[in-house]
Amino acid sequence: MEFIDLKAQYQAARATINERIQTVLDHGQYIMGPEVAELEGALAAYTGARHCITVSSGTEALLIAMMALGIGPGDEVITTPFSFIATAEAVVLLGATPVFVDIDAATCNIDATLIEAAITARTRAIMPVSLFGQPADMDAINAIATRHRLPVIEDAAQSFGARYRGRRSCNLSRIGCTSFFPSKPLGCYGDGGAIFTSDDHLAQAMREIRVHGQSRRYVHTRVGVGGRMDTLQCAIVLAKLERFDWELAQRAKVAARYDAMLSGRIGLVGRAPGCTSVYAQYTVVIDERERIQAALQADAIPTAVHYPVPIHVQPAYAHLSRADSCPVALEMAARVMSLPMGPHLSAVSVHDVAAALLRAAGESLPGADAQACS
Ligand SMILES: *Cc1c(COP(=O)(O)O)cnc(C)c1O
């Protein structure tokens, strides 16, 4: 069993993907070819945002978004410590300081009720992460941001396609950033990412920053980066986008099957009302994680931990805050474990994974009590 079966996904979409790749090889516009604008149009329409700017990775998306907002030395960005390192890394790369706010124990997303107390005169943005594929409490976060005239950047690297109160992730705040890293819900076959906004000025700035701050050929009106997504990767995402809604429905089915077997027996990351998850990860909350991971490994079931060490206690970031801050993030980092997930995971495999987990945790299988009584 694979943790995420990208080969099965490729086999299912092979003809379309190959055809798309061949078209790019034949037309030869490997950088900024027609598929780049085509993908940007398709993704903007999908999310409802007015602009989509494809970029070379999710990390670069965060970096370019903050550069467009003018974030730099002396500035603070409020974010979560329970994320992939890139979230805070992009802030530090610009010379700014990430200010970590603890997470909600149920969803593992930033606890919106703690944000306001972290705002200072230096705060320049709030950057929630839609962790495991589920948006944070964006209405509450946007309301705080509006009161303090701050932009909100959604790190939607794991949540492209998710819905929050009728809107799509990436279009829930001033800027949304996503990633097309192969294992993300909508992945390419290399590195890629995209930025979304409905602010025309920010969009223009981000388009220029993506190409070395160039406003016209060889006219550099600002300092930028080499941050383009290549045409081949855009072509691959275009091909995969055709099946994406089907894949999201399959992911939801897989999650529902896990839920049916595990809920009430094993701790689960909670789903907030009013939003959907795209299940970038299906994550359980357990004790004795090492022993349970080893037991599953012995049954040839791969698991992963997202994330074993919160960012605020990582060696390169620990000087930024107290080690005992964000206690919920510290606790969840010790207890979370992600199970195999993907649109091609069969009902039999889901059953086998859930049964192995229940066995390892000393829990009975659903239906086992009824059988014992009969
Ligand atoms: C994957 C990820 C990123 C970085 O995306 P890359 O495309 O790998 O650079 C940023 N934030 C989060 C939450 C992620 O999961």
The ligand as a MOL file (V3000), in Angstrom:
LIG
                    3D

  0  0  0     0  0            999 V3000
M  V30 BEGIN CTAB
M  V30 COUNTS 15 15 0 0 0
M  V30 BEGIN ATOM
M  V30 1 C 3.4460 22.1360 0.8810 0
M  V30 2 C 3.2290 23.3410 1.7050 0
M  V30 3 C 3.8700 24.5670 1.4320 0
M  V30 4 C 4.9520 24.7140 0.4220 0
M  V30 5 O 4.6100 24.3350 -0.8710 0
M  V30 6 P 5.7890 23.9200 -1.8890 0
M  V30 7 O 5.0940 23.8820 -3.1980 0
M  V30 8 O 6.3050 22.6050 -1.4450 0
M  V30 9 O 6.8160 24.9820 -1.8320 0
M  V30 10 C 3.5360 25.6620 2.2070 0
M  V30 11 N 2.6380 25.5830 3.1950 0
M  V30 12 C 2.0080 24.4260 3.4950 0
M  V30 13 C 1.0070 24.4030 4.5950 0
M  V30 14 C 2.2990 23.2620 2.7770 0
M  V30 15 O 1.6910 22.1180 3.1020 0
M  V30 END ATOM
M  V30 BEGIN BOND
M  V30 1 1 1 2
M  V30 2 1 2 3
M  V30 3 2 2 14
M  V30 4 1 3 4
M  V30 5 2 3 10
M  V30 6 1 4 5
M  V30 7 1 5 6
M  V30 8 2 6 7
M  V30 9 1 6 8
M  V30 10 1 6 9
M  V30 11 1 10 11
M  V30 12 2 11 12
M  V30 13 1 12 13
M  V30 14 1 12 14
M  V30 15 1 14 15
M  V30 END BOND
M  V30 END CTAB
M  END
